[in-house]
């Protein structure tokens, strides 16, 4: 009988050991405590917090990168590599030691954060052609904006608003959203830990959820500039004018942006820096992120969510919960069609997808058009200033019937390489211009992306956005670097970010009942997070919603351990 040589025997043992280890590792990764479907900011926040506990977390992302509407990408050209981001561009409360910003609180808990670059100026191009880049804070507003547009009566009315909103703003910050959870344990994390904040929040609860326009009417605010400025701030915060924006949202902002010493924060690397920090929080703990993993269906047994089935047929099971960081319209497609999902669950999700306001639903906000490009920077500033800000809004007309919500009435422009020079090679800049929540999906619906009509509409959109950029860079389009100009449309948003009708988010109007909670009805152990499940749009809403789901899945002791790590202003 032939014998196996020693070196082959040892090699075979090593191979066998490697195979066994691989099987064990795969079994562990594919039998997590919690599965998170979708790697947007809310899912990443939820996963990063859960990963700080003994729970194992598996985050599945259909795209080839995580981040959702905040993801970043690159374009490589002969001039070098350029970095672009799809959405968020205004941040505050990330650079201070203490903060009410829920995202900053999450960074404190997970021990990860992007490097933060501070700046203090934001520009505006007004309908009369005046361009002003005022520092944020009370002094900048008074010395720059009010000096140009203010009247004695306007100043008086602005002071009235600020005084009236002081307590409302303080109430909006009195109870950190990080203390909230959707079970009886909230008595020990919110009520017991922050009794003063809880009392103040309950005292002002009705007012916090009411539309800001109520206070505007109460104070008889009539000054055109003050009214228009407040409407614009509301729109940038929630995609709605003052008549639809919750007092809690605008109160928080007025308290935060118009205080002495306030600065704006920019994460180095753009929003991708935030995404990377949250991803590190998942992977350094008990979590794992898998991209290019498209979840096709939920697996439901005995009225419980027990796992997911991928597009390739692979099934992955969760021991504790499945969390969907998706829109309701995507969740509807995940419900199993084998009869395992209850009628209650189907009806609940169908109601979440109801966009008919007259039938009690929540409308979608409109969509967007985007322009991303890199330009030659010869002769342009290398740093932002009052004469050349890194970010500016272009307002075309204050007096349109739809106001700030009018189609293509407001354009937001950024040249963030003026803040972070790692985003573009020396001698170049990156640009981004877009209209937020004012582009009708109906104008694009059904168009053939390869057809002439679609191409013409994209060209028209590009021309419109270039004109807004050229308010500060007169020959911007002539400076464009080949291979970097990219035009996004509602169909782009719908296709690549899986936003139904390319929507910016839910048009949740203050006082109309708000948004649903994060726990599914009709299926146990199923949770939802994202901008359709927490009031407001943007990063703070996504971070808060993801945190609330994570808080609800951990023990009260673990939740209080999270709260031990955050630092709130006194």
ChimeraX attribute file (.defattr): number of C-alpha atoms within 10 A of each C-alpha:
attribute: neighborCount
match mode: 1-to-1
recipient: residues
	/A:1	3
	/A:2	4
	/A:3	6
	/A:4	9
	/A:5	9
	/A:6	9
	/A:7	9
	/A:8	10
	/A:9	12
	/A:10	12
	/A:11	12
	/A:12	12
	/A:13	12
	/A:14	12
	/A:15	12
	/A:16	12
	/A:17	12
	/A:18	12
	/A:19	12
	/A:20	12
	/A:21	12
	/A:22	12
	/A:23	12
	/A:24	12
	/A:25	11
	/A:26	11
	/A:27	12
	/A:28	13
	/A:29	19
	/A:30	18
	/A:31	17
	/A:32	25
	/A:33	21
	/A:34	27
	/A:35	29
	/A:36	27
	/A:37	25
	/A:38	28
	/A:39	30
	/A:40	26
	/A:41	34
	/A:42	30
	/A:43	33
	/A:44	32
	/A:45	33
	/A:46	31
	/A:47	35
	/A:48	33
	/A:49	27
	/A:50	29
	/A:51	24
	/A:52	22
	/A:53	18
	/A:54	13
	/A:55	18
	/A:56	25
	/A:57	32
	/A:58	27
	/A:59	29
	/A:60	24
	/A:61	24
	/A:62	19
	/A:63	17
	/A:64	9
	/A:65	17
	/A:66	27
	/A:67	25
	/A:68	24
	/A:69	22
	/A:70	21
	/A:71	24
	/A:72	20
	/A:73	11
	/A:74	13
	/A:75	14
	/A:76	11
	/A:77	12
	/A:78	8
	/A:79	15
	/A:80	11
	/A:81	15
	/A:82	21
	/A:83	24
	/A:84	24
	/A:85	20
	/A:86	23
	/A:87	20
	/A:88	14
	/A:89	20
	/A:90	16
	/A:91	17
	/A:92	20
	/A:93	20
	/A:94	26
	/A:95	20
	/A:96	16
	/A:97	12
	/A:98	16
	/A:99	21
	/A:100	25
	/A:101	24
	/A:102	24
	/A:103	25
	/A:104	23
	/A:105	27
	/A:106	26
	/A:107	22
	/A:108	19
	/A:109	20
	/A:110	23
	/A:111	14
	/A:112	19
	/A:113	22
	/A:114	21
	/A:115	16
	/A:116	19
	/A:117	16
	/A:118	17
	/A:119	18
	/A:120	18
	/A:121	22
	/A:122	22
	/A:123	25
	/A:124	20
	/A:125	20
	/A:126	15
	/A:127	14
	/A:128	9
	/A:129	12
	/A:130	9
	/A:131	19
	/A:132	20
	/A:133	25
	/A:134	22
	/A:135	22
	/A:136	22
	/A:137	20
	/A:138	15
	/A:139	16
	/A:140	18
	/A:141	16
	/A:142	15
	/A:143	13
	/A:144	15
	/A:145	18
	/A:146	18
	/A:147	12
	/A:148	11
	/A:149	13
	/A:150	20
	/A:151	14
	/A:152	8
	/A:153	12
	/A:154	19
	/A:155	18
	/A:156	13
	/A:157	20
	/A:158	19
	/A:159	12
	/A:160	16
	/A:161	18
	/A:162	16
	/A:163	11
	/A:164	15
	/A:165	21
	/A:166	16
	/A:167	16
	/A:168	26
	/A:169	22
	/A:170	18
	/A:171	24
	/A:172	27
	/A:173	23
	/A:174	21
	/A:175	24
	/A:176	21
	/A:177	21
	/A:178	27
	/A:179	22
	/A:180	23
	/A:181	24
	/A:182	14
	/A:183	11
	/A:184	10
	/A:185	17
	/A:186	18
	/A:187	16
	/A:188	16
	/A:189	21
	/A:190	22
	/A:191	17
	/A:192	11
	/A:193	16
	/A:194	16
	/A:195	15
	/A:196	13
	/A:197	19
	/A:198	18
	/A:199	15
	/A:200	18
	/A:201	21
	/A:202	13
	/A:203	12
	/A:204	15
	/A:205	17
	/A:206	11
	/A:207	19
	/A:208	23
	/A:209	21
	/A:210	20
	/A:211	23
	/A:212	26
	/A:213	21
	/A:214	16
	/A:215	18
	/A:216	19
	/A:217	10
	/A:218	8
	/A:219	13
	/A:220	11
	/A:221	19
	/A:222	14
	/A:223	16
	/A:224	13
	/A:225	18
	/A:226	20
	/A:227	18
	/A:228	18
	/A:229	14
	/A:230	20
	/A:231	24
	/A:232	22
	/A:233	19
	/A:234	24
	/A:235	21
	/A:236	19
	/A:237	17
	/A:238	26
	/A:239	28
	/A:240	24
	/A:241	25
	/A:242	27
	/A:243	18
	/A:244	23
	/A:245	29
	/A:246	28
	/A:247	27
	/A:248	27
	/A:249	23
	/A:250	25
	/A:251	23
	/A:252	20
	/A:253	17
	/A:254	20
	/A:255	19
	/A:256	22
	/A:257	17
	/A:258	17
	/A:259	13
	/A:260	12
	/A:261	11
	/A:262	19
	/A:263	24
	/A:264	20
	/A:265	21
	/A:266	25
	/A:267	22
	/A:268	18
	/A:269	24
	/A:270	27
	/A:271	26
	/A:272	23
	/A:273	20
	/A:274	27
	/A:275	26
	/A:276	19
	/A:277	20
	/A:278	28
	/A:279	24
	/A:280	20
	/A:281	27
	/A:282	27
	/A:283	17
	/A:284	14
	/A:285	20
	/A:286	21
	/A:287	28
	/A:288	22
	/A:289	21
	/A:290	17
	/A:291	15
	/A:292	12
	/A:293	19
	/A:294	18
	/A:295	21
	/A:296	20
	/A:297	20
	/A:298	27
	/A:299	23
	/A:300	22
	/A:301	13
	/A:302	11
	/A:303	15
	/A:304	19
	/A:305	24
	/A:306	22
	/A:307	25
	/A:308	26
	/A:309	18
	/A:310	17
	/A:311	13
	/A:312	10
	/A:313	11
	/A:314	11
	/A:315	15
	/A:316	20
	/A:317	20
	/A:318	22
	/A:319	16
	/A:320	18
	/A:321	22
	/A:322	29
	/A:323	26
	/A:324	26
	/A:325	31
	/A:326	25
	/A:327	22
	/A:328	24
	/A:329	17
	/A:330	17
	/A:331	20
	/A:332	19
	/A:333	13
	/A:334	17
	/A:335	20
	/A:336	18
	/A:337	10
	/A:338	8
	/A:339	9
	/A:340	17
	/A:341	21
	/A:342	18
	/A:343	12
	/A:344	12
	/A:345	18
	/A:346	17
	/A:347	14
	/A:348	16
	/A:349	21
	/A:350	14
	/A:351	16
	/A:352	20
	/A:353	21
	/A:354	16
	/A:355	16
	/A:356	12
	/A:357	12
	/A:358	8
	/A:359	9
	/A:360	12
	/A:361	15
	/A:362	23
	/A:363	18
	/A:364	22
	/A:365	25
	/A:366	24
	/A:367	25
	/A:368	24
	/A:369	26
	/A:370	25
	/A:371	24
	/A:372	23
	/A:373	26
	/A:374	30
	/A:375	21
	/A:376	19
	/A:377	18
	/A:378	11
	/A:379	7
	/A:380	12
	/A:381	14
	/A:382	17
	/A:383	14
	/A:384	20
	/A:385	18
	/A:386	14
	/A:387	13
	/A:388	22
	/A:389	25
	/A:390	24
	/A:391	23
	/A:392	25
	/A:393	23
	/A:394	23
	/A:395	20
	/A:396	19
	/A:397	16
	/A:398	21
	/A:399	12
	/A:400	12
	/A:401	9
	/A:402	11
	/A:403	16
	/A:404	28
	/A:405	22
	/A:406	17
	/A:407	17
	/A:408	23
	/A:409	20
	/A:410	26
	/A:411	23
	/A:412	22
	/A:413	30
	/A:414	22
	/A:415	22
	/A:416	25
	/A:417	25
	/A:418	22
	/A:419	22
	/A:420	18
	/A:421	18
	/A:422	16
	/A:423	22
	/A:424	22
	/A:425	18
	/A:426	14
	/A:427	15
	/A:428	23
	/A:429	27
	/A:430	25
	/A:431	25
	/A:432	26
	/A:433	27
	/A:434	31
	/A:435	22
	/A:436	24
	/A:437	27
	/A:438	23
	/A:439	25
	/A:440	19
	/A:441	20
	/A:442	12
	/A:443	10
	/A:444	19
	/A:445	12
	/A:446	10
	/A:447	15
	/A:448	12
	/A:449	13
	/A:450	8
	/A:451	9
	/A:452	11
	/A:453	13
	/A:454	16
	/A:455	14
	/A:456	11
	/A:457	15
	/A:458	21
	/A:459	13
	/A:460	12
	/A:461	19
	/A:462	22
	/A:463	13
	/A:464	17
	/A:465	24
	/A:466	24
	/A:467	18
	/A:468	23
	/A:469	26
	/A:470	13
	/A:471	16
	/A:472	18
	/A:473	15
	/A:474	13
	/A:475	14
	/A:476	19
	/A:477	19
	/A:478	9
	/A:479	17
	/A:480	19
	/A:481	18
	/A:482	12
	/A:483	12
	/A:484	21
	/A:485	17
	/A:486	13
	/A:487	19
	/A:488	17
	/A:489	22
	/A:490	25
	/A:491	25
	/A:492	17
	/A:493	22
	/A:494	16
	/A:495	13
	/A:496	12
	/A:497	17
	/A:498	18
	/A:499	22
	/A:500	21
	/A:501	22
	/A:502	27
	/A:503	24
	/A:504	24
	/A:505	24
	/A:506	23
	/A:507	26
	/A:508	26
	/A:509	25
	/A:510	24
	/A:511	16
	/A:512	15
	/A:513	11
	/A:514	17
	/A:515	18
	/A:516	13
	/A:517	17
	/A:518	23
	/A:519	18
	/A:520	16
	/A:521	17
	/A:522	18
	/A:523	21
	/A:524	18
	/A:525	22
	/A:526	22
	/A:527	22
	/A:528	27
	/A:529	35
	/A:530	28
	/A:531	28
	/A:532	28
	/A:533	24
	/A:534	23
	/A:535	27
	/A:536	27
	/A:537	21
	/A:538	23
	/A:539	25
	/A:540	22
	/A:541	24
	/A:542	28
	/A:543	29
	/A:544	30
	/A:545	33
	/A:546	31
	/A:547	31
	/A:548	23
	/A:549	27
	/A:550	26
	/A:551	27
	/A:552	20
	/A:553	22
	/A:554	17
	/A:555	13
	/A:556	19
	/A:557	12
	/A:558	16
	/A:559	25
	/A:560	18
	/A:561	13
	/A:562	21
	/A:563	21
	/A:564	11
	/A:565	15
	/A:566	20
	/A:567	16
	/A:568	16
	/A:569	10
	/A:570	5
